[in-house]
Amino acid sequence: RLRTVTGVQTCALPILGVRLEIGPTRKPQAAGEWLPRQGVVRIRPDVALRGSQEFAKVLNHESIHVAQSCRAGGVRRIPMLLGLQRPLREQDQAVLALPVYSGQPLVVQRLEAEAFGLQYDLLAGPSLLARFCGLPDRYES
């Protein structure tokens, strides 16, 4: 099932015009990042060394940000909330308390909290990409 989920996202993102890159992130503390203006999802190389489950979670998190952009009107738009808040795990609350996140504007903090809350549901990313980015039904979970 994990292979199917990551496969859906790695197939869906290019259809949307999003490039998936493995490389250093602009903020070294971030495992991944969504750069809407460039249309790039970037994941740090060491994430894959932590296993396929961790890689899938980070890809899912960034796919949720892509869906947030689609919600704002298009894949290259600045993300906006989907309105799908979930309770945050303690570990994610600790991450969001780090200066890399806590020093951001409130809207960015909320976007991150939404993505962190949804990232453990590995079907959320593909489903949200289908729902908000207008992908064909075959990409829905």
C-alpha positions as semicolon CSV with decimal commas, in nm:
position;residue;x (nm);y (nm);z (nm)
1;R;0,000;0,000;0,000
2;L;0,289;0,239;0,078
3;R;0,430;0,192;-0,272
4;T;0,088;0,272;-0,421
5;V;0,049;0,590;-0,216
6;T;0,393;0,731;-0,295
7;G;0,351;0,617;-0,655
8;V;0,025;0,809;-0,688
9;Q;0,190;1,126;-0,563
10;T;0,504;1,089;-0,773
11;C;0,277;1,040;-1,078
12;A;0,024;1,309;-0,987
13;L;0,268;1,589;-0,908
14;P;0,422;1,604;-1,260
15;I;0,070;1,602;-1,412
16;L;0,012;1,921;-1,212
17;G;0,339;2,070;-1,337
18;V;0,516;2,012;-1,004
19;R;0,875;1,890;-1,005
20;L;0,987;1,657;-0,724
21;E;1,351;1,717;-0,627
22;I;1,574;1,538;-0,380
23;G;1,818;1,793;-0,242
24;P;1,894;2,034;0,039
25;T;1,608;2,251;0,161
26;R;1,640;2,627;0,205
27;K;1,576;2,582;0,577
28;P;1,810;2,302;0,690
29;Q;1,571;2,200;0,973
30;A;1,289;2,128;0,725
31;A;1,267;1,771;0,592
32;G;1,088;1,901;0,284
33;E;0,951;2,217;0,132
34;W;0,693;2,335;-0,120
35;L;0,804;2,623;-0,340
36;P;0,485;2,723;-0,522
37;R;0,632;2,995;-0,740
38;Q;0,889;2,750;-0,878
39;G;0,648;2,456;-0,878
40;V;0,896;2,244;-0,681
41;V;0,857;1,998;-0,395
42;R;1,201;1,938;-0,246
43;I;1,286;1,664;0,004
44;R;1,621;1,636;0,180
45;P;1,825;1,330;0,071
46;D;1,862;1,201;0,429
47;V;1,484;1,158;0,458
48;A;1,501;0,851;0,232
49;L;1,767;0,703;0,461
50;R;1,510;0,706;0,744
51;G;1,295;0,457;0,551
52;S;1,008;0,450;0,307
53;Q;0,746;0,530;0,574
54;E;0,925;0,855;0,668
55;F;0,977;0,947;0,303
56;A;0,608;0,883;0,234
57;K;0,506;1,101;0,531
58;V;0,723;1,392;0,413
59;L;0,601;1,357;0,052
60;N;0,245;1,347;0,186
61;H;0,304;1,662;0,395
62;E;0,437;1,852;0,093
63;S;0,155;1,720;-0,128
64;I;-0,090;1,866;0,124
65;H;0,081;2,203;0,074
66;V;0,038;2,162;-0,303
67;A;-0,334;2,099;-0,243
68;Q;-0,342;2,414;-0,029
69;S;-0,206;2,606;-0,328
70;C;-0,469;2,456;-0,555
71;R;-0,731;2,561;-0,299
72;A;-0,600;2,916;-0,339
73;G;-0,669;2,903;-0,712
74;G;-0,383;2,714;-0,874
75;V;-0,077;2,503;-0,817
76;R;0,158;2,805;-0,828
77;R;-0,049;3,017;-0,589
78;I;0,042;3,094;-0,228
79;P;-0,124;2,819;-0,018
80;M;-0,441;2,877;0,181
81;L;-0,602;2,665;0,450
82;L;-0,816;2,371;0,340
83;G;-1,024;2,388;0,659
84;L;-0,931;2,032;0,762
85;Q;-0,769;2,082;1,102
86;R;-0,672;1,768;1,292
87;P;-0,529;1,740;1,643
88;L;-0,151;1,762;1,645
89;R;0,071;1,496;1,797
90;E;0,304;1,611;2,073
91;Q;0,610;1,561;1,854
92;D;0,460;1,786;1,586
93;Q;0,368;2,052;1,840
94;A;0,735;2,048;1,947
95;V;0,848;2,086;1,584
96;L;0,607;2,376;1,527
97;A;0,746;2,545;1,841
98;L;1,096;2,558;1,685
99;P;1,204;2,903;1,563
100;V;1,196;2,788;1,199
101;Y;0,815;2,766;1,232
102;S;0,725;2,980;1,533
103;G;0,898;3,281;1,379
104;Q;0,675;3,264;1,071
105;P;0,357;3,467;1,017
106;L;0,048;3,319;1,181
107;V;-0,101;3,208;0,847
108;V;0,215;3,008;0,769
109;Q;0,202;2,849;1,114
110;R;-0,160;2,747;1,052
111;L;-0,078;2,604;0,708
112;E;0,200;2,399;0,864
113;A;-0,022;2,283;1,150
114;E;-0,285;2,170;0,900
115;A;-0,026;1,974;0,699
116;F;0,130;1,823;1,012
117;G;-0,212;1,717;1,137
118;L;-0,296;1,540;0,810
119;Q;0,044;1,397;0,715
120;Y;0,004;1,063;0,895
121;D;-0,297;0,972;0,682
122;L;-0,100;0,865;0,377
123;L;-0,412;0,877;0,163
124;A;-0,476;1,242;0,249
125;G;-0,222;1,384;0,003
126;P;-0,346;1,197;-0,306
127;S;-0,710;1,255;-0,211
128;L;-0,657;1,628;-0,152
129;L;-0,460;1,665;-0,476
130;A;-0,753;1,506;-0,660
131;R;-1,013;1,714;-0,476
132;F;-0,850;2,057;-0,490
133;C;-0,625;2,031;-0,797
134;G;-0,881;1,874;-1,027
135;L;-0,697;1,550;-1,098
136;P;-0,887;1,267;-1,264
137;D;-1,083;1,038;-1,031
138;R;-0,823;0,762;-1,060
139;Y;-0,598;0,965;-0,828
140;E;-0,855;0,977;-0,549
141;S;-0,820;0,736;-0,261
